[in-house]
Amino acid sequence: MQITLEHLGRRFNKEWIFKEISYTFAQGNQYAILGPNGSGKSTLLSVLLGNLTPSEGKISYIEGKEILPEHIFSYISLAAPYLDLVEEFTLQETIEFHFKFKKYQQGLDADAVLDLLALSKAQDKPLKYFSSGMKQRTKLALAFCADTPILALDEPTSNLDAQGTDWYLSLIEKYAGNRLVLVGSNQAYEYEFCKQQLNILDYKK
Ligand SMILES: Nc1ncnc2c1ncn2[C@@H]1O[C@H](COP(=O)(O)OP(=O)(O)OP(=O)(O)O)[C@@H](O)[C@H]1O
């Protein structure tokens, strides 16, 4: 999978969030998208993932052949604070529902995802009774365990304690190696492993 941006820009009303991004993201690499609060990290991620259209420029997706932006969602796993889970579902139902639409990474199944989460006692609990940290762990596990070439993580350790952060870093080692990883962040410990870094502030005009 390769994502290529040519002179990409996005604005809301008259405010340009970023302009003139020409950049190539390639599979097997990890990219940190950096910038202070409100600078546009989530906006850029949303454009990269086909959830927002660019205001100018071009974005193309190549996976052997060109993929149309309207089809790119099936190549992506996203974990983000603004992504809602179905609160009425139990953890078991959440996992089963998610993997009706995405394939498991090789060697994984619903039990393995539960083991990975280490929340087996909460297996039959509706997510509305989960703590914010338990919900964040769930979102991360679903994203890491799905077999998609693109893994997008916006503020991946939000609501996680120190143990949860270590757990997240262990998932990066196990399940991110051969994917195109995008991390929107301003916390060094959650993106330090990213060899490529792109700062939104370099694309303000
Ligand atoms: N739908 C929208 N309509 C108008 N303005 C928006 C919209 N979405 C985002 N913005 C604005 O775009 C700018 C960038 O927001 P964005 O959420 O991308 O920043 P961020 O870098 O991810 O911030 P944070 O680190 O706080 O999560 C902000 O000024 C925000 O108010």
Ligand as a Chemical Component Dictionary entry (heavy atoms), coordinates in Angstrom:
data_LIG
# 
_chem_comp.id                   LIG 
_chem_comp.type                 NON-POLYMER 
_chem_comp.pdbx_formal_charge   0 
_chem_comp.three_letter_code    LIG 
# 
loop_
_chem_comp_atom.comp_id 
_chem_comp_atom.atom_id 
_chem_comp_atom.alt_atom_id 
_chem_comp_atom.type_symbol 
_chem_comp_atom.charge 
_chem_comp_atom.model_Cartn_x 
_chem_comp_atom.model_Cartn_y 
_chem_comp_atom.model_Cartn_z 
_chem_comp_atom.pdbx_ordinal 
LIG N1  N1  N 0 -15.671 20.252 11.035 1  
LIG C1  C1  C 0 -14.940 21.328 11.305 2  
LIG N2  N2  N 0 -15.382 22.563 11.025 3  
LIG C2  C2  C 0 -14.643 23.665 11.275 4  
LIG N3  N3  N 0 -13.420 23.626 11.837 5  
LIG C3  C3  C 0 -12.915 22.419 12.151 6  
LIG C4  C4  C 0 -13.638 21.209 11.916 7  
LIG N4  N4  N 0 -12.875 20.170 12.340 8  
LIG C5  C5  C 0 -11.739 20.695 12.819 9  
LIG N5  N5  N 0 -11.750 22.053 12.702 10 
LIG C6  C6  C 0 -10.667 22.966 13.086 11 
LIG O1  O1  O 0 -9.476  22.543 12.445 12 
LIG C7  C7  C 0 -8.349  22.783 13.272 13 
LIG C8  C8  C 0 -7.552  21.498 13.411 14 
LIG O2  O2  O 0 -8.277  20.570 14.229 15 
LIG P1  P1  P 0 -7.754  19.089 14.488 16 
LIG O3  O3  O 0 -8.760  18.417 15.329 17 
LIG O4  O4  O 0 -7.394  18.480 13.187 18 
LIG O5  O5  O 0 -6.412  19.391 15.310 19 
LIG P2  P2  P 0 -5.458  18.381 16.116 20 
LIG O6  O6  O 0 -4.049  18.771 15.766 21 
LIG O7  O7  O 0 -5.847  16.980 15.832 22 
LIG O8  O8  O 0 -5.793  18.789 17.603 23 
LIG P3  P3  P 0 -5.649  17.989 19.011 24 
LIG O9  O9  O 0 -4.178  17.757 19.244 25 
LIG O10 O10 O 0 -6.211  18.979 19.981 26 
LIG O11 O11 O 0 -6.459  16.730 18.892 27 
LIG C9  C9  C 0 -8.888  23.348 14.576 28 
LIG O12 O12 O 0 -8.786  24.767 14.527 29 
LIG C10 C10 C 0 -10.349 22.924 14.560 30 
LIG O13 O13 O 0 -11.160 23.841 15.262 31 
# 
loop_
_chem_comp_bond.comp_id 
_chem_comp_bond.atom_id_1 
_chem_comp_bond.atom_id_2 
_chem_comp_bond.value_order 
_chem_comp_bond.pdbx_ordinal 
LIG N1  C1  SING 1  
LIG C1  N2  SING 2  
LIG C1  C4  DOUB 3  
LIG N2  C2  DOUB 4  
LIG C2  N3  SING 5  
LIG N3  C3  DOUB 6  
LIG C3  C4  SING 7  
LIG C3  N5  SING 8  
LIG C4  N4  SING 9  
LIG N4  C5  DOUB 10 
LIG C5  N5  SING 11 
LIG N5  C6  SING 12 
LIG C6  O1  SING 13 
LIG C6  C10 SING 14 
LIG O1  C7  SING 15 
LIG C7  C8  SING 16 
LIG C7  C9  SING 17 
LIG C8  O2  SING 18 
LIG O2  P1  SING 19 
LIG P1  O3  DOUB 20 
LIG P1  O4  SING 21 
LIG P1  O5  SING 22 
LIG O5  P2  SING 23 
LIG P2  O6  DOUB 24 
LIG P2  O7  SING 25 
LIG P2  O8  SING 26 
LIG O8  P3  SING 27 
LIG P3  O9  DOUB 28 
LIG P3  O10 SING 29 
LIG P3  O11 SING 30 
LIG C9  O12 SING 31 
LIG C9  C10 SING 32 
LIG C10 O13 SING 33 
# 
